[in-house]
Amino acid sequence: MLQKENQFQEKGSSKIPGLGPQNLISFEMGNENITLICTYGKISMSLNRQVTDYAIGKILKSISVVDNSTSHEMEILCDFDDIPLYQTMGYTLVAYGRHNGKYRVTFNIPFSSEKALYHLTVSFFKELEKQKTLKKDFYWNGKDNDILKLFYELKDMGNWDVKAVKNKEQ
């Protein structure tokens, strides 16, 4: 594991222009259909309709590999009896309240759960089928090295590249 981390550190700043240690404000990566903007506390993902369920799953799984403490918060409107169904999917109940005869339920989806990631992938894909684009945020503890790990995890997705690097002013 240490050897793999050193490999990323060596690849890091020497291969990606403009990336300096502890200097990063945001790192944007992706291809023509996918954009990930990574900061120290958040990953913002934007997808176009052409993205497959496999690609969505690969992105979520790659984020999980780099930092499995990552999470996503989702709000769902459902019947009270449906809440346990989401919990069996690996979603963690955060809050709920009555809303127009149904329940507005907030779940935390932990990236440490493969079952939750699978269901999140399916949910995102179904949502993307109904819209032209999909934007989602994930909360993580990633730092410079983790952002680079994520970039290299996703490098084989096809035309995956660095789109923009923003650093703190010197």
Secondary structure, DSSP 8 states (H G I E B T S, - for coil): -HHHHHHHHHHHHHHSTT--TT-EEEEEEE-SSEEEEE-SSEEEEEEETT--HHHHHHHHHHHHHH-TT-EEEEEEEE-GGGHHHHHHTT-EEEEEEEETTEEEEEEEEETT-HHHHHHHHHHHHHHHHHSSEEEEEEE----HHHHHHHHHHHGGGTT-EEEEEEE---
